[in-house]
Amino acid sequence: MDTTLVPVSTSTYNRAKLSDPHNQRCLIENCPETQGVEMAHIFDRDTSWRPSVLDSIEWGWKMKKGSLNLDTSRNIIFLGASMHRLYKSRKWALIPEESVVFQYLHPLMKAAHPRKQFPNIQGETFKYRFEPIEDMEDIYLARQSTNDALDITIHEYPFDDFPILTSHVHPKYVILHLGRLLRGGIKSPCRLALLLKYPWLEFVEHLYLRWTGHLPNNPERDRTYIPTSDKNRVISDADSDSVHTPPRRIRPLYPSKGRQISSSSSGDSSTDSTSTSTTESRSIASHGMQSSRTSHRTQNAGVHLLTSRALREQARNDTLENPKWTNSRIASWAKECARCSTMERL
């Protein structure tokens, strides 16, 4: 589904590099960037294609609606290519500290804090454990020393001696990913093994369900969720070189079947044309074809899309000529045929 979302921008990559305390070395194997290290999202950025889930997360996290950007540097780590593939295949995960997880829970009821009491946990870095989940029995990890490239420590399954990891990624994204795994993203025996080793992970699953569940009734009444001044505000797609992530969701390159880009279903045919043109611009510009797009628009400046709205308007237009055959139209057609036949004989 990556192809349906705006590609990760250069600014996103630069922000992740600035935030990473390991200088873009693989978080797990500690190999340098020159050895095929890739940028990896902790919580899948494809979730941006599910606005209802983002609505719920934004509510649970005490955010404004539409402000969750999964391209934030706090959701991005750097991994070697093989470790990245294993992560995306759900073969391993990061385990947050138990004390951090419990900060998101009411101390007595052990339930997720409501929106108004959602904790704002600060910290430049956090501690995590590397945890194998499935099909890691035959894999060993060669962790390189930062100071000496020839100093390599080999770690074998079940990796009980693997060092505690320090990362800038925020635990709430780690909790989301881990909760998704526990809620059906991995096989049942793997889930049970995790809960047996870390019984408190049941609260991680609880937090995931609360954060991604349904919104309460009438959430629009909460001015901190949908401020009156923001209801008609258009958020730009433009990214910047700022060290701060733009507070807006990742945009799709084009609408899926039955989905409209326009915020309103009403409007004239020019609105439809504008929406289509805007989507086309985003898709082509992302591949460096701005000049081709401009030429294409010039050649088709007078072309109008044949939409259902246009057909309805045409049907209501009384000034259009009756398309039925009449005596005068038949006579005109016959005269034209005779003229063409005479020209062919000449």
C-alpha positions as a printed Julia matrix, in Angstrom:
346×3 Matrix{Float64}:
   0.0     0.0     0.0
   3.07    2.3     0.1
   2.44    3.39   -3.5
  -0.84    5.03   -2.5
   0.77    7.4    -0.02
   3.0    10.39   -0.54
   6.6     9.05   -0.54
   8.77    9.72    2.47
  10.23   13.18    1.94
  13.84   14.25    2.16
  12.89   16.47    5.09
  11.51   13.44    6.94
  14.77   11.58    6.39
  16.82   14.56    7.54
  14.74   14.96   10.7
  15.19   11.27   11.48
  18.95   11.58   11.01
  19.1    14.56   13.35
  17.1    12.75   16.03
  18.92    9.42   15.88
  21.51    9.17   18.7
  23.43    6.46   16.8
  24.29    8.42   13.65
  22.15    6.25   11.38
  23.77    3.01   12.51
  21.53   -0.06   12.67
  19.78   -0.07   16.04
  20.2    -3.85   16.38
  23.51   -4.77   14.72
  25.11   -1.33   15.09
  26.55   -1.52   11.56
  27.25    1.85    9.89
  25.05    3.54    7.32
  27.4     2.48    4.51
  26.4    -1.17    5.03
  22.89   -0.9     3.66
  21.15    0.71    6.62
  17.55    1.74    5.9
  14.99    4.03    7.5
  12.2     2.03    9.18
   8.88    3.03   10.74
   8.04    1.54   14.13
   4.26    1.83   13.64
   3.34    1.19   10.01
   2.86    4.44    8.08
   0.29    2.65    5.87
  -2.11    3.15    8.77
  -2.46    6.68    7.35
  -4.77    5.12    4.76
  -7.22    4.29    7.58
  -8.53    7.68    8.75
 -10.94    6.18   11.29
  -8.01    4.58   13.14
  -6.08    7.84   13.12
  -9.18    9.67   14.38
  -9.24    7.36   17.39
  -5.51    7.57   18.08
  -5.61   11.35   17.93
  -8.5    11.34   20.38
  -6.75    8.96   22.77
  -3.49   10.9    22.6
  -5.1    14.28   23.27
  -4.22   15.57   19.79
  -6.13   17.69   17.31
  -7.96   15.75   14.63
  -5.84   15.43   11.5
  -2.53   16.25   13.21
  -0.96   12.78   13.6
   1.97   12.45   11.2
   3.41    8.93   11.22
   6.5    10.26    9.45
   7.58   11.89   12.69
  11.17   11.13   13.66
   9.86    9.67   16.94
   8.36    6.83   14.88
  11.47    6.14   12.77
  14.6     4.08   13.45
  17.47    2.91   11.26
  17.94   -0.81   10.53
  20.12   -2.95    8.34
  18.25   -4.29    5.31
  17.91   -7.83    6.68
  16.73   -6.66   10.11
  14.27   -4.3     8.43
  12.73   -7.15    6.42
  12.49   -9.3     9.53
  10.8    -6.47   11.41
   8.24   -5.89    8.67
   7.62   -9.65    8.63
   6.88   -9.47   12.38
   9.73  -11.75   13.35
  10.94   -9.51   16.18
   9.83   -6.45   18.12
  10.97   -3.89   20.64
   9.7    -4.23   24.2
   9.3    -0.96   26.13
  10.04   -0.63   29.82
   7.24   -1.79   32.07
   7.41    1.41   34.12
   6.83    3.51   30.98
   3.81    1.46   29.94
   2.22    1.9    33.37
   2.47    5.67   33.06
  -0.29    5.42   30.46
  -2.54    3.57   32.92
  -4.59    4.77   35.86
  -2.6     3.7    38.96
  -5.59    2.08   40.66
  -7.89    0.89   37.89
  -5.04   -0.11   35.52
  -7.04    1.3    32.61
  -5.99    3.76   29.93
  -6.18    7.39   30.95
  -9.06    9.34   29.38
  -8.26   12.0    26.82
  -8.03   14.86   29.31
  -5.53   12.99   31.51
  -3.36   11.54   28.73
   0.24   11.8    30.0
   2.78   13.8    28.04
   5.82   11.59   28.56
   8.97   13.52   27.75
  12.43   12.2    27.03
  15.07   12.39   24.33
  15.74    8.64   24.52
  14.08    5.54   25.96
  15.16    1.98   26.77
  13.96   -1.1    24.87
  14.58   -4.83   24.74
  15.1    -6.77   21.53
  12.6    -9.64   21.5
  12.42  -12.45   18.9
   8.87  -13.48   18.04
   8.97  -16.16   15.36
  11.39  -18.02   13.04
  14.5   -16.57   14.66
  15.9   -19.85   16.0
  18.47  -20.26   13.19
  19.5   -16.61   13.07
  22.45  -15.11   14.88
  23.1   -11.4    15.28
  26.54   -9.89   14.82
  26.6    -6.65   16.79
  29.46   -4.36   15.87
  31.3    -2.09   18.27
  30.96    1.63   17.63
  34.64    2.29   18.34
  36.2    -0.71   16.6
  34.71   -2.19   13.42
  36.61   -5.44   14.04
  35.13   -5.82   17.52
  31.99   -7.89   16.87
  29.86   -9.76   19.4
  27.79  -12.72   18.21
  24.37  -13.2    19.82
  22.41  -16.42   19.39
  18.76  -17.29   19.92
  16.97  -16.63   22.27
  19.2   -13.53   22.62
  18.89  -13.34   26.39
  22.33  -11.7    26.56
  21.44   -9.02   24.02
  22.16   -5.53   25.42
  19.45   -3.07   26.35
  18.84   -0.71   23.44
  18.63    3.07   23.64
  16.56    4.86   21.02
  14.88    8.2    20.38
  11.62    6.55   19.22
   8.72    7.33   21.52
   7.21    4.42   23.48
   3.64    5.23   22.4
   4.51    4.18   18.82
   6.22    1.04   20.11
   3.11    0.27   22.18
   0.89    0.7    19.12
   2.97   -1.69   17.04
   3.32   -4.26   19.81
  -0.37   -4.03   20.66
  -1.28   -4.66   17.02
   0.87   -7.8    17.06
  -0.72   -9.06   20.26
  -4.2    -8.34   18.93
  -3.91  -10.71   15.98
  -0.78   -9.75   14.12
   1.11  -12.89   15.13
   0.26  -16.54   15.63
  -1.46  -17.52   18.85
   1.49  -19.6    20.24
   3.81  -16.62   19.69
   1.38  -14.33   21.48
   1.1   -16.69   24.44
   4.89  -16.99   24.65
   5.23  -13.21   24.84
   2.57  -12.91   27.54
   4.19  -15.72   29.51
   7.56  -13.95   29.43
   6.13  -10.46   29.95
   2.73  -10.79   31.7
   2.29   -7.01   31.8
   2.05   -6.93   27.99
  -1.68   -7.53   28.45
  -1.81   -3.83   29.34
  -0.05   -3.0    26.07
  -2.84   -4.81   24.26
  -5.39   -2.93   26.35
  -3.81    0.42   25.46
  -3.83   -0.47   21.78
  -7.53   -1.32   21.89
  -8.38    1.88   23.74
  -6.29    4.09   21.48
  -7.56    2.6    18.22
 -11.16    1.95   19.31
 -14.26    3.88   18.42
 -14.61    7.57   19.16
 -17.04    8.71   21.84
 -20.34   10.28   20.87
 -20.11   13.83   19.49
 -16.31   14.22   19.63
 -16.65   17.42   17.58
 -17.96   19.16   20.7
 -14.48   18.96   22.21
 -12.77   22.19   21.14
  -9.35   20.67   21.84
 -10.08   17.92   19.29
 -11.73   20.0    16.56
 -11.19   23.71   17.31
 -13.73   26.02   15.7
 -10.94   27.87   13.89
  -9.69   24.61   12.34
 -12.95   23.29   10.9
 -12.51   25.05    7.57
  -8.72   25.29    7.59
  -6.89   23.71    4.67
  -3.63   22.06    5.68
  -0.85   22.31    3.11
   0.82   19.21    1.7
   4.13   21.03    1.58
   6.96   19.71    3.74
   9.75   21.86    5.04
  13.33   21.53    6.18
  12.33   22.38    9.72
  13.4    20.14   12.57
   9.74   19.92   13.55
   7.41   17.44   11.86
   4.42   19.14   10.17
   1.28   18.47   12.28
  -0.75   16.81    9.52
  -1.43   13.32    8.3
   0.4    11.63    5.44
  -1.57   12.29    2.26
  -2.6     9.74   -0.38
  -1.29   10.27   -3.89
  -4.66    9.51   -5.43
  -8.11    8.47   -4.17
  -9.12    4.84   -3.99
 -12.23    3.68   -5.83
 -15.26    5.55   -4.54
 -13.16    7.98   -2.48
 -13.15   11.73   -3.24
 -10.35   14.14   -2.53
 -12.7    17.1    -2.26
 -13.93   17.75    1.27
 -17.46   18.27   -0.04
 -19.58   16.09   -2.32
 -21.31   19.14   -3.74
 -20.04   21.59   -6.34
 -19.85   22.07  -10.09
 -17.84   20.22  -12.69
 -14.93   22.61  -12.3
 -14.47   21.31   -8.75
 -14.19   17.75  -10.04
 -11.67   18.88  -12.64
  -9.62   20.74  -10.05
  -9.52   17.74   -7.71
  -8.4    15.42  -10.48
  -5.76   17.91  -11.64
  -4.43   18.31   -8.09
  -4.12   14.56   -7.61
  -2.38   14.18  -10.96
   0.05   16.94  -10.01
   1.02   15.24   -6.75
   1.57   11.85   -8.34
   3.64   13.04  -11.3
   5.62   15.65   -9.41
   6.73   12.97   -6.94
   8.51   11.24   -9.85
  10.22   14.39  -11.1
   8.0    14.96  -14.15
   6.78   18.48  -13.5
   7.54   19.69  -17.04
   5.61   16.83  -18.64
   2.64   17.56  -16.39
   2.63   21.23  -17.47
   2.73   20.28  -21.16
  -0.09   17.78  -20.68
  -2.28   20.39  -19.02
  -1.67   22.87  -21.86
  -2.68   20.37  -24.52
  -5.84   19.44  -22.69
  -6.85   22.87  -21.43
 -10.24   22.71  -23.18
 -11.09   19.13  -22.25
 -13.84   18.59  -19.66
 -14.32   15.35  -17.77
 -17.52   13.45  -18.58
 -18.91   13.08  -15.09
 -22.37   12.07  -13.92
 -22.89   15.66  -12.76
 -22.07   16.96  -16.26
 -24.53   14.53  -17.82
 -27.29   15.66  -15.46
 -26.6    19.29  -16.27
 -26.68   18.53  -19.98
 -30.01   16.74  -19.59
 -31.47   19.84  -17.9
 -30.16   22.22  -20.59
 -33.14   23.16  -22.8
 -30.94   25.07  -25.26
 -29.27   21.92  -26.59
 -30.33   20.71  -30.04
 -32.74   17.77  -30.11
 -30.66   14.71  -31.02
 -33.6    12.99  -32.85
 -33.59   12.67  -36.65
 -35.88   15.22  -38.37
 -36.85   15.68  -42.04
 -34.49   18.62  -42.44
 -31.58   16.75  -40.81
 -32.15   13.69  -43.04
 -32.23   15.89  -46.16
 -29.03   17.63  -45.1
 -27.34   14.3   -44.46
 -28.4    12.96  -47.9
 -27.11   16.1   -49.63
 -23.75   15.75  -47.91
 -23.49   12.09  -48.94
 -24.24   12.99  -52.58
 -21.55   15.7   -52.53
 -18.94   13.3   -51.18
 -19.86   10.68  -53.81
 -19.44   13.24  -56.64
 -16.01   14.28  -55.34
 -14.86   10.65  -55.24
 -15.8    10.1   -58.93
 -13.81   13.19  -59.89
